[in-house]
Amino acid sequence: MIDLYYWTTPNGHKVTMFLEESGLPYRIVPVNIGKGDQFKPEFLAISPNNRIPAIVDQRPKDGGNPIAVFESGAILLYLAEKIGMFLNSDSRRKVEVMQWLFWQMGGLGPMAGQNHHFSQYAPEKIRYAIDRYVNETNRLYGVLNKRLADRAFVAGDYSIADMAIYPWIVPWERQGQNLDDFPHLKRWFENIRSRPATVRAYAKAEAINTQPTVSAESKSVLFGQTAAKVAG
Ligand SMILES: N[C@@H](CCC(=O)N[C@@H](CS)C(=O)NCC(=O)O)C(=O)O
């Protein structure tokens, strides 16, 4: 049994997508980040970065004590290795999956996240910051589109790299992008969107929360965090 500490955001969807694909038994522990649940000591003990997602594997492969994992990329790698799926064991193929997983973790995720911040949430519209992140998101969409020109998935068969990337493409309109400009990416996106496991993962989110995570009330919780907020 996997305990998934989760909220209804792109990084959270990555893990429900994996768990729904895998058939591993899991239970969702909602962490309402708009209300400050991510600062509760019991959550920080699992996820010291005060971010979702995190998991606790109650039955690790080695039969030892439960294992807690934070950072969505690490979670996907851990789970894929646990069940031997969605990450090829051949080292050449595995490194392809890993580089696209890390491309999402270090590139698309942070850039699209800052894009959302400056385009949607910042109280002042700072042209330089908006252009910087909208353009960088656009560049990354272009890289992905090119990669997908001659293949169905980003690295071999459907993998944790696709699962990490997909939820960050879902809000493409809010990122100032047009999927019609990226036909290979659009085909890939529609293919993953229609997978039964993806549909189930997003239905789980709907059952937990239908409100936007960033709202007038939650801004004071989510933005302006400094070290003092998690000082223990
Ligand atoms: N690199 C981290 C990023 C996680 C992250 O930013 N999570 C957001 C939701 S998508 C969060 O928990 N935010 C809470 C906060 O900002 O306090 C990962 O991929 O797990």
The ligand as an SDF file (V2000), in Angstrom:
LIG
                    3D

 20 19  0  0  0  0  0  0  0  0999 V2000
   10.0320   19.9190   -7.5160 N   0  0  0  0  0  0  0  0  0  0  0  0
    8.8740   19.5870   -6.7360 C   0  0  0  0  0  0  0  0  0  0  0  0
    7.8690   20.7160   -6.8480 C   0  0  0  0  0  0  0  0  0  0  0  0
    6.6350   20.4140   -6.0400 C   0  0  0  0  0  0  0  0  0  0  0  0
    5.7030   21.6150   -5.9810 C   0  0  0  0  0  0  0  0  0  0  0  0
    6.0610   22.7400   -6.3600 O   0  0  0  0  0  0  0  0  0  0  0  0
    4.5110   21.3740   -5.4630 N   0  0  0  0  0  0  0  0  0  0  0  0
    3.5400   22.4430   -5.3090 C   0  0  0  0  0  0  0  0  0  0  0  0
    2.2250   22.0520   -5.9340 C   0  0  0  0  0  0  0  0  0  0  0  0
    2.4170   21.6930   -7.6690 S   0  0  0  0  0  0  0  0  0  0  0  0
    3.3150   22.6640   -3.8220 C   0  0  0  0  0  0  0  0  0  0  0  0
    3.2860   21.7420   -3.0610 O   0  0  0  0  0  0  0  0  0  0  0  0
    3.1790   23.9210   -3.3880 N   0  0  0  0  0  0  0  0  0  0  0  0
    2.9750   24.2310   -2.0080 C   0  0  0  0  0  0  0  0  0  0  0  0
    3.5260   25.5770   -1.6430 C   0  0  0  0  0  0  0  0  0  0  0  0
    3.9040   26.3380   -2.5530 O   0  0  0  0  0  0  0  0  0  0  0  0
    3.5810   25.8730   -0.4550 O   0  0  0  0  0  0  0  0  0  0  0  0
    8.2740   18.2690   -7.2370 C   0  0  0  0  0  0  0  0  0  0  0  0
    8.3160   18.0510   -8.4510 O   0  0  0  0  0  0  0  0  0  0  0  0
    7.7900   17.4810   -6.4190 O   0  0  0  0  0  0  0  0  0  0  0  0
  1  2  1  0
  2  3  1  0
  2 18  1  0
  3  4  1  0
  4  5  1  0
  5  6  2  0
  5  7  1  0
  7  8  1  0
  8  9  1  0
  8 11  1  0
  9 10  1  0
 11 12  2  0
 11 13  1  0
 13 14  1  0
 14 15  1  0
 15 16  2  0
 15 17  1  0
 18 19  2  0
 18 20  1  0
M  END
$$$$
